Amino acid sequence: MSTALVSIVVPCYNYAHYLGYTLENVRGQRYPHWECIVVDDGSTDHTDEVAEQFRSGDVRFRYIRQENKGLSGARNTGIAASRGKYIQLLDSDDLIHPDKLAIQVAILESDERIGITYGKSLFFQTDNPGRLYPSRGLTSEDRQDVLRGGGSGKEMLKRLVVDNIMEVSCALARASLFAQVGTFDETYRSYEDWQYWIRCAVADVLFDYSPEAGTETYIRTGHQSMMADKRKLVTYGICLRKFLRPYLSGRQRLYNAFRMYKLYTRKLLRIY
């Protein structure tokens, strides 16, 4: 097994009630060579107390508090403080399979061309964590194999113009990627991960999609979250479509224009 250090970056804003489950999940990783950086983004709850419980019992946990900068800003703070060869971005209400780091580190170690490796995500409700669904809508429909596949450059842009290819916690990335592409755009208050994957594709980063057992990410749904703010989703969806436009051609531009038209229609009609 590799001994390469993985930096797990956990941004948290007023999610103390979920943070303990996420950090306990980190502590249960079978890959032992990690550090976990909790970035408290100006929380007003007891996020600091939860983080301290883990930090005091395991030196691999670290805690940083900052004034509220938003999710992108919190992730960037964690990335800047990281010491690992690889970076796992993990939202403070998400969970990952106990074997995820071990399997994905091995994938990155086996091929230096790969910048990002990721697997499938499964969705669960807080009040029924034992039942998992392949879609955010909590249905049995699985579209992930249609939208998610490896590649780079134009091949990835073909997928990204349709939809986001993964939840942010699915990815294990090389730390060097953030030197190459840059960090998250802090002007985005939603879809910041989608925008980042687009930038990676434009930079010709190689994505590896390996949805084998043990690489799953578990996404909590059915609770108050950023994804529930439909006004924000529409606003930044338009920003994202404008950002995509210069990198597309032919049918991709037509599709992108159609999606932007639908977003503008929702905005004008105030259907949030």
C-alpha positions, 0 to 999 in steps of 0.5 A, spaced: 500 500 500 502 507 498 504 511 503 502 518 500 499 523 504 491 524 502 489 531 505 481 531 506 478 538 506 472 538 509 468 545 509 463 547 514 458 552 515 453 551 521 453 543 519 455 541 526 449 536 527 452 532 521 459 534 521 461 528 527 458 523 522 462 525 516 469 526 521 467 519 524 467 516 517 473 519 515 476 516 521 474 509 519 478 510 512 482 503 511 487 507 508 491 510 514 495 516 511 491 522 511 490 528 514 483 532 515 482 539 515 476 542 517 475 549 515 469 552 519 467 558 515 464 562 520 459 558 523 455 560 529 453 553 531 458 548 535 462 546 529 468 548 533 466 543 539 465 537 534 472 539 530 475 539 537 473 532 539 476 529 533 482 534 533 484 532 541 483 525 540 487 524 533 493 529 530 491 527 523 485 532 524 486 539 523 481 545 524 481 552 521 476 558 522 475 563 518 470 569 516 464 566 512 467 566 505 462 561 502 463 554 500 469 555 494 473 560 499 472 555 505 475 549 500 480 554 497 483 555 504 483 548 506 487 546 499 492 552 501 493 549 508 494 541 505 500 538 505 498 531 501 500 529 495 492 528 493 486 532 495 479 529 497 474 534 497 469 532 502 462 536 504 461 536 511 454 532 510 457 527 505 460 520 507 465 516 503 466 508 502 471 506 507 475 503 501 475 509 497 481 513 499 485 506 498 482 504 491 483 511 488 490 512 491 492 506 487 489 508 481 492 515 481 499 511 483 498 507 477 498 512 472 501 519 472 497 522 467 490 521 471 489 528 474 482 526 477 479 519 479 472 518 481 466 513 482 459 513 483 455 517 488 449 514 492 444 518 495 440 517 502 435 521 507 437 523 514 431 519 517 433 513 512 440 512 511 440 505 510 436 506 503 440 508 498 438 511 491 442 512 484 439 519 483 438 525 487 431 525 486 431 518 490 428 514 484 431 508 482 433 511 475 440 511 474 443 516 469 450 516 471 453 511 466 450 516 461 453 522 463 459 520 467 465 517 463 473 518 463 477 522 458 479 529 457 479 536 453 473 536 448 471 529 450 469 531 457 466 538 455 461 534 451 459 531 457 459 537 461 455 541 457 449 536 458 450 536 466 455 536 472 459 529 471 459 528 479 458 530 486 464 534 488 466 529 494 466 523 489 473 526 486 480 524 489 485 529 485 492 530 485 494 536 489 498 539 483 492 539 479 490 546 483 497 549 481 495 547 474 488 549 474 487 554 480 483 553 485 475 554 486 472 561 483 469 564 489 465 568 485 460 562 484 455 561 490 453 555 486 455 550 481 462 552 483 464 544 482 461 544 475 465 550 473 471 547 476 471 541 472 469 545 466 476 549 467 480 542 468 477 539 461 479 546 458 486 545 461 486 538 458 486 534 465 485 527 464 479 524 468 478 517 470 472 514 471 472 508 475 466 506 479 468 499 482 465 497 488 469 501 494 469 507 491 462 510 492 460 517 495 454 517 499 450 524 499 445 526 504 439 529 501 432 531 504 435 537 508 436 544 508 442 545 503 445 550 498 441 546 493 435 548 496 436 555 494 432 555 487 434 562 485 441 561 486 441 555 482 438 559 476 442 565 477 449 561 477 446 556 472 446 562 467 453 564 469 455 557 468 452 557 461 455 563 459 462 561 462 461 554 457 460 558 451 467 560 448 469 552 449 463 549 445 462 548 437 456 546 433 451 542 436 454 543 443 453 551 442 446 550 440 444 545 446 448 550 451 444 556 448 437 552 449 439 551 456 440 558 457 434 560 454 430 555 459 434 558 465 432 565 463 425 564 462 425 561 469 428 567 472 423 572 468 417 568 470 420 568 477 419 560 477 423 558 483 
